[in-house]
Amino acid sequence: MRMSDLLESVAVPHVVKGDVVEGAADHHDAGGMSFHTPRLDLDRLVWTRAEPLPLADTNVDEIVQVLAAAGEHLRDDADGLLRAALDLLCRTSPYERRILENSYAELWRVFDADRMRAMVAGELGGAAALDGWVRHPDGGSVRAYPSRIIHVLAGNAPSVAALSVVRGALSKGVHLLKLPSNDLLTATTIVRAISAVAPGHPVARSFSAVYWRGGDDAVEGALCRPQYFDKLIAWGGERAIANAAKYVGPGFELISFDPKNSISMIGEEVFESDAALRSAAAAAAIDATPYNQEACIASRFQFVEGTVEQVDRFCAQLALELAAERPLTSAIVDPPPRDVRDEIDALAGLEPMYRVFGQFDGRGLVIRSDEPVEFSPSGKVVNVVRVPSLTAALAHVNVSTQTVGVFPAARKAALRDALAAAGAQRLVPLGMAAGGGPAGLPHDGFYPLHRMMRWISDQD
Amino acid sequence: MTDVRHHLLEATKPGSAASLDAEELARLRLLAADERLQEQRRTIPVLDTRASEAGVSAITDVHDLVPLLFAHSVYKSYPESFVLNGRWDRLSVWLDTVSTHTAAAVDVAGVGDVDAWIEQLRRGGVFVMASSGTSGKCSFLPLNGADMAFLESRLAITDRAACPISFLGPSEAPMRVAYSFKAMARAFGRPGAVHALEEPLRLSEQIEIAALRKAMADGTARPSEVARFEAEATRRTAEREAAVTALLDAVLCHRGEPQVIFGGWGMHWRLLEVARERGIGDGTFHPGTFVNFAGGLKGVSVPDDYEAQIFAFYGAVQRRVGYGMSELSGSFVRCPHGVYHWPQWIVPLVLDEAGETLLDAGADGRVRGRVAAYDPAWDGIWGGVVSGDQATVDFGGCACGQPGATVTDIVRYCDLSAAGDDKLTCGGTIDAYIRGVVGT
């Protein structure tokens, strides 16, 4: 850390029910950052059950319009707030500025009106149950009623905050966003954009975004109660989820975006031609490297069908491809930590049982083995596991396996039932792990918007 | 042994008449480190790889050492499948990548489990020191005969009239403390009054835990297997309880005469508890008693002031409180000022948390960070190691008058991170919540 960072305390504003609150009453040191925030007023962070929710009488069309306008506001960033969030993130983020710029440049697309409508259609079958009571074909009515939700955000990608706000607004609930210490400004900036385009609008009044230290029982113990909130959405680390879980009880539910890993499955077809090998290795490298392999969608283990000689050819080509700079990947990343380097060196000493391609120069490294290594590969390190057939890889799939990239894509159909049974949640053609696909698909095995609702029935 | 190393190790031997000033010590330690690098990079493959990658061909400055240090985890860098599948030949090949040994030359045909593998290597002159973490994966530190001889030359106490000696743990174990205990018992243990837990430590039990965890992660473990395993662990614990109590009673029986007691804090606390159950109060031990304290609590729950209570329980005896790590040949002994003294022959290093960058001491001579060291005493392994501990190291000397660096406020990084950090990301490692926590 630079000395200037130590000396300079960053002002982190809060947003409470759409209003910006500034102040320096509380000082924090967290996530390698020194910053100050206004004093938390816990009473103002709850929406009492005595009053109707701000969005109770607003229809989805209007919410989509407000969000879309906020998206344009973020795209243009005339007030420079998003740039300020980016600047701050650059100070603590492990990523180079170019990657963060690319990431922020795409942020507004989350607010695309067509995507949001597709999300509502895909997850809830349309806006009807959000906007009113829907007749059940066999009698009675059903409504998707909004919830009061605390969101414990993750800070590794700004899209987490954007998606949380979009889903939150579309659900018509009220939302308390807990800022992560590794991204202190993005969520507030998004909520401020809503206030900027629609001051005092119910969408704006439905959001607060504040910081407290994660795990602070004085705050979480007071807020995480069914009297105030219905659900807690937790993103990220095992510890954060475990901490959140202790507040779960009757009337207070946990929606967890668990920590996940992703893998690739590459069939013997890859060795049918040099062109196939080259294109599959490029696609495999694209899947392995988003956010320098820190993202949950980044492939860490790649199971390849073939002989040792064939798989080694794939590894060599993959190591070359890993070196490339990509929109969300640096050409050179920090080398793996010392304990992982030691472990890889030890494996290299066991050749031919294991073989290592590449160096600890941050350009990318591939370890070929007959079974997965025991550490979690990161920082452009891929473990290529040789398998006699792709079905053998199923033994290494479990509920923490999120995305599975398959080559050739035609083999997905034969694998998908077994992958689902083993615990995996998402199949993509190899190379498409970071491709969002259409809006309204499930995430981590469930429909988030659907889970955010309370489903109420009215029987005849 | 080369002249520089020999001179350094002899001159820093406790009770040595030679006195080296700080500058000369530092110079000799670096010279010894360079000598070792030149010799050992020919025989330790991982060291050679590391030196080539770092472009370090000679050690002329402490900074040259930093890229050559091994993480303490290097001694468990083997693929766990070698152990779980009983590939002892492969485990021996791995051992040779992190040491100067030729373990692979030792015939391990017919070896049935990890304990037999360690025993077979011992017969072949490779002394594997093992330790296990909560994960069940063991680390294997391979020492050779010269290393064992060095350790025996630096025992905590050597010159003493025959007396009872006890180790509050298993004396048959692939652990440094067990070897040291046996050496001391041979030197001055009174026949018939040498006590320890007799049942040998079986690493195979640890391996069973690891195997079960893997089976759980793979989804192949059946609930009944998990239940049976836990019942078995409970049964073993109960069985051992009787042996532990018998051992502690033996120690208490000798408290009216001078005796020597070695043990970890957790076991000293157990001794206190048993004594209280027997109605034995504080301060009943003979003043000629020597008590060595080391290691952790090992899961024994104690009050915050356990140390003061234990000291009061023993009363006015000779105490030696040590901090050490298995990767270093000497232990850090606490002086009356409450700080641990760095063994003189070992290069003290303090790194940043990542273990990559050497930190300089502040104006007051102190610096806090990750403890690392270079130990020229080792012959069978490379002496450069980065520990898992955070501590404050004081290069400014101690009021007690002993020269050299001191260490205080030691905490394990793995305990620190448990304190929680709200720096969240969505990418995760498959960990306890899926693997399940078994047998911890």
Interface residues (C-beta under 8 A of the other chain):
Chain A: A30 G31 G32 V152 L153 A154 G155 N156 A157 V160 P180 S181 N182 R213 G214 G215 W235 G236 G237 E238 R239 A240 I241 A242 N243 F257 D258 P259 K260 N261 Y291 Q293 E294 A295 C296 A298 P337 R338 D339 R341 D342 E343 D345 A346 L347 A348 G349 L350 M353 Y354 Q359 F360 S369 E371 V373 E374 S376 S378 A395 H396 N398 V399 S400 A422
Chain B: P45 V46 T49 R50 E53 L69 F70 A71 S73 V74 S77 Y78 P79 E80 S81 R90 V93 W94 D96 T97 V98 K137 A217 D218 G219 A354 G355 E356 V386 A418 G420 D421 D422 K423 L424 T425 C426 G427 G428 T429 I430 D431 A432 Y433 I434
